[in-house]
Amino acid sequence: MTPAPVIIAVDGRSGAGKTTLAVELAARLRQHHKVSLFHLEDIYPGWNGLMPGIERYVGTVLKPLSQGQAAEWTSWDWEKHYDGGLNVTLPAEIVIVEGVGAAADAARPMLDAVVWVESPGDDRRRRALTRDGSTYEPYWDSWAAQEDEWLSADAVIGAADVRVQNLADGSAPDDVLRALMYLPPVAAILSPELSARRGLQLRSERLEATPDAALLFASLYGKSKNAVWLDSSNASAVAGRSQAAARSRFSILADDGGTFGQSVLHRSGTTQVTAGSATVSTSGPFFRWLDSVWGRRAVRAPRGYDGQFTLGWLGYLGYELKRETGGNDVPSDTPDAALLFAGRAVVLDHREQTVWLLALDAPDAEEWFREARAAVEAAVAALDVAVSVSSGTVPEFVSRDSATDYKRKIADSQHEISEGNSYEICLTTTLEAPAGNLDPWAGYLSLRRRNPAPFASYLRFGELVVASTSPERFLRILSDGGMRAEPIKGTRGRSSDPSEDAALRHDLETSLKDRAENIMIVDLLRNDLSHFAIPGSVTVSRLCAIESYATVHQMVSTIDAHLRPGAPRAEALAAAFPAGSMTGAPKISTMDILDQLESGPRGIYSGAIGYFSLNAATDLAVVIRTLVVNPDSAGGRTLTLGVGGAITADSVADDEYEEIRTKAFGVLSTLGAEFPG
């Protein structure tokens, strides 16, 4: 008896393309493994034999194979309509079983992976009849009825690990193989395939150009289902080599197209990865999944390239991932994380006025370089063309909390502080409006003009759109292990009158309350970074500095540290998540208080936006000053904006309420909207 094999079931309705997929998948796996392939069509006892065939398959084929034994089974003679000869299927390192019912309920305990193949009904009928000719045509309806009856009682589709939309274009086998690599029961045996994919080569091209970034993004990714623009929209206002200029030096534009493109959505403990036409679902914590795909140096940066992003994952982590870092489990209307894997991207170096085209070496890389080069040239030539945008009707926001409710929660927060349960509570609320005919893209272009920021971003994941003008860095980890957090605590609105504006800045600079808030968060982040830092490397290089943006003055501090060699980077990130500037201190007990005070999930707001690079670097911004457009259950779209502020024992309710109005002003005024109430 040989060791128990890894068994992969390829299931789906007739004509979905299961047989071709299974044969092609087996061919790819045979490059490194011994593979056996079994087709259920060889065992069904006639055109009315779906359920008896499943029973035969489970008992005489799957059970012995799952135990590492040879399977002896009786075939069906489709010409004589009677049992045929005796056959033997030998166990192998990997066994693929294919056919309608291959992953039926009785079979699933013996399977390591279930692949469900989907295809439109008309395509399935055409494919099946093309394959089997007139032999199958008289029985199509009766067989389909058997499939319907089986599926009405068997949750096989919902239980599938991988679902593939078979486009019959030859992409499905490679997509399924990529998806299978995310399944722990299968991944261990696919180590040769994984090693081959880790031998990545980064190609690059440097262009002397300063294209219009918005035009370039629209040209390259305007029609992409999933796309990300990490947009240093204030780069032109912070020239030179200052710390502010360094934060705003690079912009990144990418989607999930091409050979290596993938996307991932995580909700409440389930991670769903889409690779081309295949989608795979796995259970477990998000940060554990992130550790499996990021944190090791897979590529080297091109010579002369100073950026830390060398392709990889881009997107957001929502606040409700706090369930994995000591917080409560609060379900959200938006995914808890959404990322895309960019196997090619455009990076703008604003300081050097250059463009870097980056792509992993693949058969389609050369064509993409040509397209990207042409798009850059067109975006440079169109610099003088005025772009007129209209974001649509003015949204009418309502607040989760009225002024009275919010001020009452401030009092409740201060009571918790007086009881010694917290030192500082970052209380938030949510403004919400029907999105109507709002154009998120046009809205973002208006936002970036009115409120330029170092960590602005535009993210599109299908119908979900995030438009952010965040000024705050959450956490950066360089490829060499250098870590930096830059929390913001303390805000004043700006004035068009220079003397009044200077007075507002001075008021913030000298405010003992704001300094106390900021220093408390600095202490919290020093502790967060210390968990995985080299002892003694945690320093505060800047404390309570004032930075001015288009609509606000902010108090900012900088905490630096160095990651311990070999420390897991995803865990180091989790130790600091969510940003302390959005929770208060101490973090875990304060998050619990916030869940009791706030009347719903924060969702994406208060989370992080940024990248996880193939050279093990990451740079993440705090999700503030951010609009989220999300499909609702009624078939429409909802527009949300989160706002909040830090509450301490010295807080004055009226002042704190005015602060959230100030923070919301930059975004709301751009839309022509007003703060509700």
Buried (B, 14 or more C-beta within 10 A) or exposed (E): EEEBBBBBBBBBBBBBBBBBBBBBBBEBBBEBBBBBBBBBBBBBBBBBBBBEBBBBBBEBBBBBBBBEBEBEBBBBEBEEEEEBEEBEBEBBBBBBBBBBBBBBBBBBEBBBBBBBBBBEEEBBBEBBBEBBEEEBEEBBEEBBEBBEEBBEEBEBBEBBBBBBBBBBEEBBBBBBBBBBBBBEBBBEBBEEBEEEBEEBEBBBBBBEBBBBBBBBBBBBBEEBBBBBBBBBBBBEEBEEEEBBBBBBBBBBBBBBBBBBBBBBBBBBBBBBBBBBBBBBBBEBBBBBBBBBBBBEBBBEBBEEBEBBBBBBBBBBBBBBBBBBBBBEEBEBBBBBBBBBBBBBBBBBBBBBEBBBBBBBBBEBBEEBBEBBBEBBBBBBEBEEEEEEEEBBEBBEBEBBBEBEBBBBBBEBBBEBBEEEBBBBBBBBBBBBBBBEEBBBBBBBBBBBEBBBBBBBBBBBBEEBBBBBBBBBBBBBBBBEBBBBBBBBBBBBBBBEEEEEBEEBBEEBBEBEBBBBBBBBBBBBBBBBBBBBBBEEBBEBEBBBBBBBBBBBBBBBBBBBBBBBEEBBBBBBBBBBBBBBBBBBBBBEBBBBBBBEBBEBBBBBBBBBBBBBBBBBBBBBBBBBBBBBBBBEEEEEBBBBBBBBBBBBEEBEBEEBBEBBBBBBBBBBBBBEBBBBB
